[in-house]
Amino acid sequence: MGLKTSQIWDHFKKLDGNVEAPRAACMYCGKDYACHPILNGTSNMWSHLGVCKKFPFVIDRKQKL
């Protein structure tokens, strides 16, 4: 069984820094978020993509998911 990786990493890059409190930055606007795999997960980054003004794939921000 292979390692599962979220597709969020197509839109964020990990930043060098504290190994115990890793952070990742949005490739579109540069905003950074905590990305510890156990403590934070990726939901905060997914939420950011829904509101990121520079994310090129958001078509209608008013449409409910």
Rosetta constraint file for C-alpha pairs under 8 A:
AtomPair CA 5 CA 9 HARMONIC 7.80 0.50
AtomPair CA 6 CA 42 HARMONIC 7.79 0.50
AtomPair CA 7 CA 11 HARMONIC 7.82 0.50
AtomPair CA 8 CA 12 HARMONIC 6.38 0.50
AtomPair CA 8 CA 42 HARMONIC 7.26 0.50
AtomPair CA 8 CA 45 HARMONIC 7.21 0.50
AtomPair CA 8 CA 46 HARMONIC 6.76 0.50
AtomPair CA 9 CA 13 HARMONIC 6.43 0.50
AtomPair CA 11 CA 26 HARMONIC 6.17 0.50
AtomPair CA 11 CA 27 HARMONIC 5.60 0.50
AtomPair CA 11 CA 28 HARMONIC 7.59 0.50
AtomPair CA 12 CA 24 HARMONIC 6.06 0.50
AtomPair CA 12 CA 25 HARMONIC 5.38 0.50
AtomPair CA 12 CA 26 HARMONIC 4.56 0.50
AtomPair CA 12 CA 27 HARMONIC 5.31 0.50
AtomPair CA 13 CA 24 HARMONIC 5.32 0.50
AtomPair CA 13 CA 25 HARMONIC 5.46 0.50
AtomPair CA 13 CA 26 HARMONIC 6.73 0.50
AtomPair CA 13 CA 27 HARMONIC 6.71 0.50
AtomPair CA 14 CA 22 HARMONIC 7.45 0.50
AtomPair CA 14 CA 23 HARMONIC 6.02 0.50
AtomPair CA 14 CA 24 HARMONIC 4.15 0.50
AtomPair CA 14 CA 25 HARMONIC 6.43 0.50
AtomPair CA 15 CA 22 HARMONIC 7.16 0.50
AtomPair CA 15 CA 23 HARMONIC 5.63 0.50
AtomPair CA 15 CA 24 HARMONIC 5.28 0.50
AtomPair CA 15 CA 25 HARMONIC 6.75 0.50
AtomPair CA 16 CA 22 HARMONIC 7.75 0.50
AtomPair CA 16 CA 23 HARMONIC 7.87 0.50
AtomPair CA 17 CA 22 HARMONIC 6.73 0.50
AtomPair CA 17 CA 23 HARMONIC 7.73 0.50
AtomPair CA 18 CA 22 HARMONIC 5.73 0.50
AtomPair CA 20 CA 36 HARMONIC 7.71 0.50
AtomPair CA 21 CA 34 HARMONIC 6.94 0.50
AtomPair CA 21 CA 35 HARMONIC 7.61 0.50
AtomPair CA 21 CA 36 HARMONIC 6.19 0.50
AtomPair CA 22 CA 34 HARMONIC 5.99 0.50
AtomPair CA 22 CA 35 HARMONIC 5.61 0.50
AtomPair CA 22 CA 36 HARMONIC 5.60 0.50
AtomPair CA 23 CA 32 HARMONIC 6.38 0.50
AtomPair CA 23 CA 33 HARMONIC 5.38 0.50
AtomPair CA 23 CA 34 HARMONIC 4.40 0.50
AtomPair CA 23 CA 35 HARMONIC 5.14 0.50
AtomPair CA 23 CA 36 HARMONIC 7.37 0.50
AtomPair CA 24 CA 32 HARMONIC 5.31 0.50
AtomPair CA 24 CA 33 HARMONIC 5.41 0.50
AtomPair CA 24 CA 34 HARMONIC 6.41 0.50
AtomPair CA 24 CA 35 HARMONIC 6.12 0.50
AtomPair CA 25 CA 30 HARMONIC 5.27 0.50
AtomPair CA 25 CA 31 HARMONIC 5.40 0.50
AtomPair CA 25 CA 32 HARMONIC 4.03 0.50
AtomPair CA 25 CA 33 HARMONIC 6.36 0.50
AtomPair CA 26 CA 30 HARMONIC 4.73 0.50
AtomPair CA 26 CA 31 HARMONIC 5.44 0.50
AtomPair CA 26 CA 32 HARMONIC 6.25 0.50
AtomPair CA 28 CA 52 HARMONIC 7.91 0.50
AtomPair CA 28 CA 54 HARMONIC 5.52 0.50
AtomPair CA 28 CA 55 HARMONIC 5.86 0.50
AtomPair CA 29 CA 52 HARMONIC 7.23 0.50
AtomPair CA 29 CA 53 HARMONIC 7.75 0.50
AtomPair CA 29 CA 54 HARMONIC 5.94 0.50
AtomPair CA 29 CA 55 HARMONIC 7.77 0.50
AtomPair CA 33 CA 44 HARMONIC 7.41 0.50
AtomPair CA 33 CA 45 HARMONIC 6.90 0.50
AtomPair CA 34 CA 40 HARMONIC 6.39 0.50
AtomPair CA 35 CA 39 HARMONIC 7.87 0.50
AtomPair CA 35 CA 40 HARMONIC 5.49 0.50
AtomPair CA 35 CA 41 HARMONIC 5.85 0.50
AtomPair CA 35 CA 42 HARMONIC 6.45 0.50
AtomPair CA 36 CA 40 HARMONIC 5.10 0.50
AtomPair CA 36 CA 41 HARMONIC 6.06 0.50
AtomPair CA 37 CA 41 HARMONIC 4.77 0.50
AtomPair CA 37 CA 42 HARMONIC 7.61 0.50
AtomPair CA 40 CA 44 HARMONIC 7.59 0.50
AtomPair CA 42 CA 46 HARMONIC 6.35 0.50
AtomPair CA 43 CA 47 HARMONIC 6.14 0.50
AtomPair CA 44 CA 48 HARMONIC 6.28 0.50
AtomPair CA 45 CA 49 HARMONIC 6.51 0.50
AtomPair CA 46 CA 50 HARMONIC 6.88 0.50
AtomPair CA 47 CA 51 HARMONIC 7.07 0.50
AtomPair CA 48 CA 52 HARMONIC 5.78 0.50
AtomPair CA 49 CA 55 HARMONIC 6.54 0.50
AtomPair CA 50 CA 58 HARMONIC 7.13 0.50
AtomPair CA 50 CA 61 HARMONIC 7.53 0.50
AtomPair CA 51 CA 61 HARMONIC 7.52 0.50
